[in-house]
């Protein structure tokens, strides 16, 4: 994906200085960059979050960590884990 989007974005730079094609070239560059960002970073992260919750729900797992491992945690980490377990 990056190997095709990056050269296309870079190829639009000289065209973006044109008075006639400048705005279209800028729009294409922005769209390619946004599509690459969404495909490579945002969507895999969204999928990972959703699949972890679905797996826990299907398996009936209510806690992320067992009780005994919560002993050495800071209060903020404990509150976050407690909120995630509910």
VEXTORRO-352999 format. One record per atom (N, C-alpha, C): atom name; residue in one letter; residue number from 1; x, y, z. Coordinates in pm, 1 decimal. Atoms other than C-alpha are relative to their C-alpha. Layout:
N
NODE at aa   i        x        y        z
NODE CA  A NUM        X        Y        Z
...
# end
This chain:
86
NODE at aa   i        x        y        z
NODE  N  X   1     83.5   -119.9      0.0
NODE CA  X   1      0.0      0.0      0.0
NODE  C  X   1     87.0    125.1      0.0
NODE  N  X   2    -85.8   -117.4     -8.0
NODE CA  X   2    273.8    245.0     95.6
NODE  C  X   2     85.2     11.9   -126.3
NODE  N  X   3    -84.9     -2.0    118.5
NODE CA  X   3    482.3    143.8   -205.0
NODE  C  X   3    -71.2     56.4   -122.0
NODE  N  X   4     72.7    -60.0    112.2
NODE CA  X   4    208.2    262.9   -439.1
NODE  C  X   4    -51.8    139.4     34.1
NODE  N  X   5     56.8   -129.7    -37.8
NODE CA  X   5     59.2    554.0   -243.5
NODE  C  X   5    106.9    107.8     10.0
NODE  N  X   6   -103.8   -100.8    -17.6
NODE CA  X   6    384.5    730.6   -158.2
NODE  C  X   6     53.2     53.7   -133.4
NODE  N  X   7    -41.9    -56.9    128.6
NODE CA  X   7    512.1    755.7   -517.9
NODE  C  X   7   -109.9     81.3    -68.8
NODE  N  X   8    109.6    -76.8     60.1
NODE CA  X   8    168.3    872.7   -630.0
NODE  C  X   8    -12.7    136.6     65.4
NODE  N  X   9      6.0   -129.1    -70.8
NODE CA  X   9    165.6   1143.0   -362.9
NODE  C  X   9    115.9     89.0    -43.2
NODE  N  X  10   -117.3    -78.5     39.4
NODE CA  X  10    518.0   1252.3   -452.2
NODE  C  X  10     -8.5     45.7   -146.0
NODE  N  X  11     13.5    -37.7    140.7
NODE CA  X  11    433.9   1255.9   -823.6
NODE  C  X  11    -97.0    116.2    -18.7
NODE  N  X  12     96.7   -110.1     10.5
NODE CA  X  12    153.2   1504.2   -757.0
NODE  C  X  12     58.8    134.2     41.8
NODE  N  X  13    -58.7   -126.5    -47.0
NODE CA  X  13    388.0   1765.2   -607.1
NODE  C  X  13     25.7     97.5   -115.1
NODE  N  X  14    -18.2    -97.8    109.9
NODE CA  X  14    497.8   1919.4   -940.4
NODE  C  X  14   -132.7     44.9    -61.6
NODE  N  X  15    129.5    -34.2     57.2
NODE CA  X  15    139.2   1908.0  -1062.2
NODE  C  X  15    -77.5     96.7     89.4
NODE  N  X  16     73.5    -87.0    -92.5
NODE CA  X  16     15.7   2089.4   -750.2
NODE  C  X  16     37.6    147.2    -17.0
NODE  N  X  17    -40.7   -139.0     23.0
NODE CA  X  17    206.6   2402.9   -856.6
NODE  C  X  17    -67.9     61.2   -122.6
NODE  N  X  18     67.9    -47.9    120.3
NODE CA  X  18     -0.1   2429.2  -1171.8
NODE  C  X  18   -124.2     80.2     37.9
NODE  N  X  19    118.7    -81.4    -26.8
NODE CA  X  19   -272.4   2692.5  -1185.3
NODE  C  X  19   -127.6    -75.6    -35.6
NODE  N  X  20    118.7     70.3     47.1
NODE CA  X  20   -509.9   2460.9  -1369.0
NODE  C  X  20    -26.3   -128.8     78.9
NODE  N  X  21     15.4    129.8    -65.6
NODE CA  X  21   -447.3   2123.8  -1198.9
NODE  C  X  21     38.0      0.7    148.6
NODE  N  X  22    -52.1     -8.2   -136.4
NODE CA  X  22   -321.2   2245.9   -861.1
NODE  C  X  22    -95.1    -49.1    107.9
NODE  N  X  23     96.1     38.0   -104.8
NODE CA  X  23   -635.3   2204.0   -654.1
NODE  C  X  23    -34.0   -148.9     -5.9
NODE  N  X  24     30.6    141.7     13.2
NODE CA  X  24   -712.6   1861.0   -793.6
NODE  C  X  24    117.5    -85.6     48.5
NODE  N  X  25   -117.6     73.9    -45.2
NODE CA  X  25   -355.6   1743.5   -731.9
NODE  C  X  25      9.6      1.2    152.5
NODE  N  X  26     -2.8     -9.0   -146.1
NODE CA  X  26   -372.4   1866.7   -372.0
NODE  C  X  26   -106.8    -89.2     61.0
NODE  N  X  27    107.4     85.4    -49.2
NODE CA  X  27   -703.2   1687.5   -320.3
NODE  C  X  27     35.8   -148.2    -12.6
NODE  N  X  28    -41.2    139.5     18.5
NODE CA  X  28   -565.2   1363.7   -463.4
NODE  C  X  28    108.0    -36.9    100.3
NODE  N  X  29   -106.1     26.6    -98.0
NODE CA  X  29   -256.8   1389.1   -240.3
NODE  C  X  29    -58.9    -20.3    139.6
NODE  N  X  30     63.1     12.8   -131.4
NODE CA  X  30   -469.9   1441.3     68.9
NODE  C  X  30    -81.5   -127.1     12.6
NODE  N  X  31     80.3    122.0     -3.5
NODE CA  X  31   -704.9   1157.8    -20.7
NODE  C  X  31     84.9   -125.5      8.3
NODE  N  X  32    -90.0    115.3     -6.1
NODE CA  X  32   -420.4    915.4    -81.9
NODE  C  X  32     63.6    -12.9    137.4
NODE  N  X  33    -59.8      4.0   -133.5
NODE CA  X  33   -255.7   1011.0    245.8
NODE  C  X  33   -100.6    -47.1    104.3
NODE  N  X  34    102.4     38.8    -96.7
NODE CA  X  34   -580.1    977.8    442.6
NODE  C  X  34    -38.4   -147.0    -14.8
NODE  N  X  35     35.1    140.6     22.4
NODE CA  X  35   -668.4    643.9    282.7
NODE  C  X  35    110.5    -92.9     48.8
NODE  N  X  36   -112.5     80.9    -46.9
NODE CA  X  36   -319.9    508.7    356.3
NODE  C  X  36      3.5     -3.2    151.7
NODE  N  X  37      1.9     -7.3   -145.9
NODE CA  X  37   -337.8    627.3    717.3
NODE  C  X  37   -111.0    -86.9     58.2
NODE  N  X  38    112.3     79.1    -50.8
NODE CA  X  38   -680.9    473.6    771.0
NODE  C  X  38     22.6   -149.4    -19.4
NODE  N  X  39    -19.0    141.3     29.5
NODE CA  X  39   -585.1    145.2    607.6
NODE  C  X  39    109.1    -62.7     84.9
NODE  N  X  40   -115.1     59.1    -67.5
NODE CA  X  40   -253.1     94.8    782.5
NODE  C  X  40      0.0     18.0    151.3
NODE  N  X  41     -8.0    -25.8   -143.4
NODE CA  X  41   -307.7    242.4   1128.9
NODE  C  X  41   -134.9     -7.2     71.7
NODE  N  X  42    127.2    -12.2    -72.9
NODE CA  X  42   -667.2    318.0   1223.3
NODE  C  X  42    -82.1   -128.4     -3.3
NODE  N  X  43     85.0    118.6     11.0
NODE CA  X  43   -855.6     14.9   1091.8
NODE  C  X  43     56.3   -122.9     72.0
NODE  N  X  44    -50.9    113.2    -79.3
NODE CA  X  44   -616.9   -249.2   1233.9
NODE  C  X  44    -16.0     20.7    150.8
NODE  N  X  45     20.9    -27.6   -142.2
NODE CA  X  45   -635.6    -77.6   1572.1
NODE  C  X  45   -144.0    -17.4     41.2
NODE  N  X  46    142.6     15.6    -26.8
NODE CA  X  46  -1012.4    -64.5   1557.2
NODE  C  X  46    -39.0   -147.4      2.6
NODE  N  X  47     26.9    143.7      4.9
NODE CA  X  47  -1024.2   -432.2   1461.0
NODE  C  X  47     54.8    -69.6    124.5
NODE  N  X  48    -60.5     62.6   -118.0
NODE CA  X  48   -789.7   -527.5   1746.3
NODE  C  X  48    -83.2     26.1    125.0
NODE  N  X  49     83.5    -31.8   -116.6
NODE CA  X  49  -1005.1   -348.0   2002.9
NODE  C  X  49   -130.7    -77.7     -4.0
NODE  N  X  50    127.1     70.3     12.1
NODE CA  X  50  -1325.5   -501.0   1871.2
NODE  C  X  50     13.4   -149.7     16.0
NODE  N  X  51    -14.0    145.1     -9.4
NODE CA  X  51  -1192.5   -853.9   1842.0
NODE  C  X  51     35.5    -44.3    141.6
NODE  N  X  52    -32.2     35.4   -138.3
NODE CA  X  52  -1050.9   -851.9   2196.1
NODE  C  X  52   -125.9     -0.3     86.3
NODE  N  X  53    124.7     -4.3    -77.5
NODE CA  X  53  -1386.4   -748.6   2340.7
NODE  C  X  53    -92.4   -114.6    -38.6
NODE  N  X  54     85.9    109.6     44.8
NODE CA  X  54  -1573.5  -1003.0   2127.6
NODE  C  X  54     50.9   -133.7     52.9
NODE  N  X  55    -56.7    124.1    -50.6
NODE CA  X  55  -1334.7  -1278.1   2234.1
NODE  C  X  55    -30.6    -16.0    148.7
NODE  N  X  56     28.2      7.9   -143.6
NODE CA  X  56  -1374.5  -1193.2   2604.3
NODE  C  X  56   -147.3    -29.0     24.9
NODE  N  X  57    143.0     20.8    -17.7
NODE CA  X  57  -1753.5  -1182.4   2567.2
NODE  C  X  57    -38.8   -143.9    -34.9
NODE  N  X  58     31.6    137.0     41.0
NODE CA  X  58  -1768.7  -1516.0   2382.4
NODE  C  X  58     55.3   -102.2     97.1
NODE  N  X  59    -61.8     94.3    -92.4
NODE CA  X  59  -1535.2  -1684.8   2628.4
NODE  C  X  59    -54.9     14.0    141.3
NODE  N  X  60     54.9    -21.3   -133.5
NODE CA  X  60  -1719.3  -1544.9   2928.2
NODE  C  X  60    102.6     53.0     98.2
NODE  N  X  61   -105.2    -53.8    -86.3
NODE CA  X  61  -1403.5  -1380.2   3063.4
NODE  C  X  61    -42.5    138.4     45.9
NODE  N  X  62     40.8   -129.3    -52.7
NODE CA  X  62  -1494.5  -1094.9   3291.9
NODE  C  X  62    118.9     83.3     45.5
NODE  N  X  63   -116.9    -72.0    -49.8
NODE CA  X  63  -1150.0  -1004.0   3420.4
NODE  C  X  63    115.4    -13.4    -98.0
NODE  N  X  64   -116.7      2.4     87.1
NODE CA  X  64   -844.8   -910.0   3219.3
NODE  C  X  64    118.3    -67.5     68.1
NODE  N  X  65   -109.0     59.4    -76.5
NODE CA  X  65   -603.4  -1014.3   3494.9
NODE  C  X  65    -58.1    -65.2    124.8
NODE  N  X  66     48.0     59.7   -125.0
NODE CA  X  66   -646.5  -1244.1   3794.4
NODE  C  X  66     16.9     96.1    117.8
NODE  N  X  67     -0.6    -88.6   -116.6
NODE CA  X  67   -700.1  -1085.7   4134.1
NODE  C  X  67    137.8     12.7     63.1
NODE  N  X  68   -126.8     -4.8    -72.2
NODE CA  X  68   -361.1  -1177.4   4276.9
NODE  C  X  68    103.7     89.7    -66.8
NODE  N  X  69    -99.9    -83.0     67.3
NODE CA  X  69   -170.1   -977.0   4015.2
NODE  C  X  69    -28.2    148.9     16.3
NODE  N  X  70     34.0   -141.0    -16.4
NODE CA  X  70   -343.9   -650.6   4110.3
NODE  C  X  70     68.1     59.9    123.1
NODE  N  X  71    -60.6    -46.8   -123.7
NODE CA  X  71   -139.7   -622.9   4429.5
NODE  C  X  71    102.6    111.7    -21.1
NODE  N  X  72   -106.9    -97.5     17.6
NODE CA  X  72    156.3   -424.3   4289.9
NODE  C  X  72    -34.5    115.1    -92.0
NODE  N  X  73     39.0   -104.9     93.8
NODE CA  X  73    -43.2   -182.2   4074.9
NODE  C  X  73    -18.5    133.5     69.1
NODE  N  X  74     32.7   -133.2    -47.8
NODE CA  X  74    -78.6    189.0   4113.8
NODE  C  X  74   -151.8     14.9     -0.8
NODE  N  X  75    144.6    -18.9    -12.2
NODE CA  X  75   -424.3    319.9   4197.6
NODE  C  X  75    -64.0     32.6   -134.9
NODE  N  X  76     55.9    -37.2    130.3
NODE CA  X  76   -475.8    468.2   3849.8
NODE  C  X  76    -11.5   -121.9    -91.2
NODE  N  X  77      5.9    121.8     80.2
NODE CA  X  77   -391.1    137.5   3680.2
NODE  C  X  77   -112.0    -91.2     50.0
NODE  N  X  78    104.0     84.3    -57.1
NODE CA  X  78   -622.7    -45.8   3917.4
NODE  C  X  78   -138.3     49.2    -40.1
NODE  N  X  79    129.5    -54.8     38.5
NODE CA  X  79   -912.5    191.2   3843.1
NODE  C  X  79    -28.6    -25.2   -147.6
NODE  N  X  80     19.3     25.8    142.0
NODE CA  X  80   -858.5    154.9   3468.8
NODE  C  X  80    -34.9   -145.1    -24.5
NODE  N  X  81     29.1    142.5     16.5
NODE CA  X  81   -852.7   -223.5   3491.5
NODE  C  X  81   -138.5    -34.3     52.7
NODE  N  X  82    131.2     25.2    -56.2
NODE CA  X  82  -1159.1   -222.7   3711.4
NODE  C  X  82   -109.9     47.9    -93.7
NODE  N  X  83     97.5    -52.1     95.0
NODE CA  X  83  -1344.4     -6.0   3459.2
NODE  C  X  83     -8.0    -88.2   -125.2
NODE  N  X  84     -0.8     85.8    116.9
NODE CA  X  84  -1239.3   -232.7   3170.8
NODE  C  X  84    -66.2   -135.2     27.3
NODE  N  X  85     57.8    129.5    -33.8
NODE CA  X  85  -1355.2   -545.4   3355.0
NODE  C  X  85   -151.3      5.3      7.2
NODE  N  X  86    146.5    -10.3    -11.0
NODE CA  X  86  -1710.0   -413.6   3394.5
NODE  C  X  86    -65.6     14.6   -131.4
# end
